[in-house]
Amino acid sequence: MRFAVAVKQVPDASEVSVDANGSLVRLGVPAILDPFSEYALRRIIAMKEEGDEVSVFAMGPPQASEALRRCLCLGADKAFLLSDPSFAGADTWATARTLAAFIGRYMSDADLIAFGRQAADGETGQVPYETAGLMSVRQFAYVTDLHKAADGFVATQDYGDVARSVKVPKGSVVSFYGTDPCGTLMSLTDRIRGYGIPIETVDRVAIGLGAYSVGLKGSKTRIVRTDSKSMLRKNRKVAMSSPGRAAEVLLEELEARR
């Protein structure tokens, strides 16, 4: 079987700045392989059998190859970096369109396309399903367990108050629910193997998309304003002599907040 896993390099920081277009400023910020992506990759590699192939792909600047290199050290067989200046500033829609075009040209015969549930630097959780929609394939969210079956796969989906077991046909998109905040330690053998595999770079022309279909130009989201909200609560203590006085104070507070 052929597995395709979408991964992402994300800033290793609790706070990052944004530019005038609302895009993350990544220059000078340490970066790591997204923990949700790493978890999805590890789950796929755990399913890998003799003859199977696991390919990883990421959209990002040239330095995103570092995240792909870690994927190869973790056990992936091939890696593709979708990198082009025109990809910069992409929202979830433009990202999904780029990924769908890449999969259509380079991995159209993949038996399964896997994602993490979201990316740590955005947390919208939209890209897996937008990609599936653009590819017109089935999509399965909140996957906590996945194993091979005779005609595809069987997945367990956890919706919080209910869990269900479903058949997943080949060619579907799945997003794994969990993450491992501790990451994975690699042996020297793993590193030697991973650094011996080349990473193929793919640009906009290679996947057949126009300049106005990708990146900031192809994005539908517009950031109007960003604000920081204080989590501190403003309280006051009042000594109550009677229930009537308590009711008066509550009415005063409600009136002041109108």
Residue pairs with C-beta under 8 A, 6 or more apart in sequence:
1 49
1 51
1 52
1 53
1 111
1 112
1 148
2 52
2 53
2 55
2 107
2 109
2 110
2 111
3 44
3 47
3 48
3 52
3 53
3 54
3 55
3 110
3 111
3 112
3 114
4 55
4 56
4 57
4 103
4 107
4 110
4 112
4 113
4 114
5 37
5 40
5 41
5 44
5 54
5 55
5 56
5 57
5 71
5 76
5 113
5 114
5 115
6 37
6 40
6 56
6 57
6 58
6 99
6 113
6 114
6 115
6 127
6 128
6 131
7 33
7 34
7 37
7 38
7 40
7 41
7 56
7 57
7 58
7 67
7 68
7 71
7 116
8 33
8 34
8 37
8 58
8 59
8 60
8 64
8 67
8 119
8 121
9 31
9 32
9 33
9 34
9 58
9 60
9 63
9 64
9 66
9 67
10 31
10 32
10 33
10 34
10 119
10 120
10 121
11 24
11 26
11 29
11 30
11 31
11 121
12 29
12 30
12 31
12 32
13 29
13 30
16 24
16 25
16 26
16 29
16 121
17 24
17 25
18 24
18 25
18 223
18 226
19 25
21 89
21 216
21 223
22 221
22 222
22 223
22 226
23 88
23 89
23 216
24 121
26 61
31 63
31 64
31 66
31 67
32 67
33 67
33 70
33 71
34 67
34 116
34 119
34 120
34 121
35 116
35 120
35 179
35 180
35 181
35 183
36 116
36 117
36 118
36 119
36 120
36 176
36 179
37 67
37 115
37 116
37 119
38 70
38 71
38 74
38 116
38 179
38 180
38 183
38 184
39 116
39 176
39 178
39 179
39 180
40 114
40 115
40 116
40 175
40 176
41 54
41 56
41 71
41 74
41 75
41 76
41 114
42 74
42 180
42 184
43 114
43 146
43 176
44 54
44 112
44 114
45 54
45 74
45 75
45 76
47 146
47 147
47 148
48 54
48 75
53 77
53 78
54 75
54 76
54 77
54 78
55 76
55 77
55 78
55 79
55 80
55 107
55 110
56 68
56 71
56 72
56 76
56 78
56 79
56 80
57 68
57 79
57 80
57 81
57 82
57 99
57 102
57 106
57 107
58 64
58 67
58 68
58 79
58 80
58 81
58 82
59 82
59 83
59 87
59 90
59 95
59 98
59 99
60 67
60 81
60 82
60 83
60 87
61 83
61 88
62 81
62 83
62 201
64 81
64 83
65 79
65 81
65 199
68 79
68 80
68 81
68 199
69 79
69 194
69 195
69 199
70 186
70 194
71 79
71 194
72 79
72 193
72 194
72 195
72 197
72 199
73 186
73 190
73 191
73 193
73 194
73 195
74 184
74 186
74 190
74 194
75 190
77 197
78 197
78 200
79 197
79 199
79 200
80 102
80 106
80 199
80 200
80 201
80 202
81 199
81 200
81 201
81 202
82 98
82 99
82 102
82 202
82 203
82 207
83 201
83 202
83 203
84 203
84 204
84 214
84 215
86 204
86 211
86 214
86 215
86 217
87 98
87 204
87 214
87 215
88 215
88 216
89 215
89 216
89 219
90 98
90 214
90 215
90 216
90 218
90 219
91 219
91 220
91 221
92 122
92 124
92 126
92 127
92 130
92 221
93 130
93 218
93 219
93 220
93 221
94 213
94 214
94 215
94 216
94 218
94 219
94 220
95 127
95 130
96 126
96 127
96 130
96 131
96 133
96 134
97 134
97 209
97 213
97 214
97 218
98 204
98 207
98 209
98 214
99 127
99 131
100 131
100 134
100 135
101 207
101 208
101 209
102 202
102 207
103 110
103 113
103 131
103 135
104 135
104 207
105 206
105 207
105 208
106 202
106 207
107 113
110 171
111 152
111 170
111 171
112 153
112 168
112 170
112 171
112 172
112 174
113 131
113 132
113 137
113 171
113 172
113 173
113 174
114 173
114 174
114 175
114 176
115 127
115 128
115 131
115 173
115 174
115 175
115 176
116 175
116 176
116 179
117 125
117 128
117 141
117 142
117 175
117 176
117 177
117 178
117 179
118 124
118 125
119 127
125 175
128 139
128 141
128 173
128 174
128 175
129 139
129 141
129 173
129 175
131 173
132 138
132 139
132 172
132 173
133 139
135 173
137 171
137 172
137 173
138 168
138 169
138 171
138 172
138 173
139 172
139 173
139 174
139 175
140 155
140 157
140 166
140 168
140 172
140 173
140 174
140 175
141 157
141 175
141 177
142 157
142 158
142 159
142 175
142 177
143 155
143 156
143 157
143 174
143 175
143 176
143 177
144 156
144 157
144 158
144 163
144 176
144 177
144 178
145 155
145 156
146 153
146 154
146 155
146 156
146 168
146 174
146 176
147 153
147 154
149 167
151 167
151 169
151 170
152 167
152 168
152 169
152 170
152 172
153 167
153 168
153 170
153 172
153 174
154 165
154 166
154 167
154 168
155 165
155 166
155 168
155 174
156 163
156 164
156 165
156 166
157 163
157 164
157 165
157 166
158 177
168 174
186 194
204 210
204 211
204 214
209 218
211 217
212 218
238 249
240 246
240 249
